[in-house]
Amino acid sequence: MKTAIIYASTYGSTRKVAQTLNQKIPDSTLVDIKKQSIDPANFDTIILGSSIYIGQVDKQMKNFINGYKEVLKNKRIGIYFCCGFEENLQTYLDTNFDKEMIKDAIAMTMGGEMDVSKMSFAHKMITRMVPKSEQGKNREVTLHPEKVEEFVKQMFSQTE
């Protein structure tokens, strides 16, 4: 089964997850949609990964999804986001994806990390405005390897 891992990363978190997935999924092709084009018709499974900024997936990812909407309907789809607000997964899905694609997606997850040292000035300012958790502590936004493992298991347990 040929798998394309198509991602759009702003500061590298989404790329890290894509690279990890690529190592765990045999016969997978890694595609940075900001640098390469790809025809999803050549793959059985498509994994879409994007950073989230103000509730929106990356512009190139959105263009890719809209441009290949009909092709993607006939594929096994997995979706992951890298962002600091895991509780907003469903909102981000509803805002950025066709309802049919969400309904048919095999796996969906969210995670990410915030490396402030890599951020633009504007993004640093926005990050400072991120609300603290209920306990009054800063949010810990870090990649969780167990989420990647679970995502892979969900994606491919039905094909064995």
Buried (B, 14 or more C-beta within 10 A) or exposed (E): EEBBBBBBBBBBBBBBBBBBBBEBBEEBBBBBBBEEEBEBEEBBBBBBBBBBEEEBBBEBBBEBBEEBEEBBEEBBBBBBBBBBBBEBBEEBBEEBBEEEBBEBBBBBBBBBBBEEEEBEEEBEEEBEEEEEEEEEEEBEBEBBEEBBEEBBEBBBEEEE
